[in-house]
Amino acid sequence: MSITNHATGEIRALLCHHCNLLIGNAKESTDRLRLAITYLERHQSSHPAYQLAAKLGERLQTGTEET
């Protein structure tokens, strides 16, 4: 699945379905994503969303965009 820059229509990256939903539900807000990561880190859940958010958090910190 691709993620599109809604302002230009340009494809920014290829993402899996889950990552695309995660970013879309966060309204593309890095602040919302960081808050979600902080919440999950505090609660150390074994839920798959925790692993996904942890990976995203690592990528936000390192600047990696690939999924």
C-alpha positions in Angstrom: 0.0 0.0 0.0 1.3 3.5 -0.7 1.0 6.6 1.4 0.3 9.8 -0.5 1.0 13.4 0.3 -2.6 14.7 0.2 -1.5 18.2 -0.7 0.5 17.2 -3.8 -0.9 13.7 -4.7 2.7 12.5 -4.7 3.5 9.0 -3.3 5.7 9.3 -0.3 6.4 5.7 0.6 5.2 2.2 0.5 3.6 1.0 3.7 1.8 -2.1 5.0 -1.9 -1.9 5.7 -1.4 -1.6 9.5 1.1 1.2 9.3 -1.1 3.1 6.8 -4.1 2.8 9.2 -1.9 3.8 12.2 -0.7 7.0 10.5 -4.1 7.8 9.1 -5.8 7.4 12.5 -3.2 9.7 14.0 -4.1 12.2 11.3 -0.4 12.2 10.3 0.5 13.9 13.5 3.9 13.0 14.9 2.8 14.5 18.3 -0.2 12.0 18.4 2.1 9.1 17.4 4.6 10.0 20.1 1.9 10.3 22.7 0.6 6.8 21.7 4.2 5.4 21.9 4.6 7.0 25.4 1.3 5.4 26.5 2.3 2.0 25.2 5.8 2.2 26.7 4.3 3.0 30.1 2.0 0.0 30.0 4.4 -2.4 28.3 1.6 -4.4 26.7 2.2 -7.6 24.8 -0.5 -6.5 22.3 0.7 -6.3 18.7 0.0 -2.6 18.6 2.8 -2.2 21.2 5.4 -3.8 18.9 4.2 -1.7 16.0 4.3 1.5 18.0 7.7 0.6 19.4 9.1 0.1 15.8 7.5 3.4 14.7 9.1 5.1 17.7 12.5 3.8 16.8 12.0 5.0 13.2 10.9 8.4 14.3 14.1 8.7 16.5 16.4 7.5 13.7 14.6 9.2 10.8 14.0 5.8 9.0 10.9 5.9 6.8 10.8 2.3 5.5 8.3 -0.3 6.8 
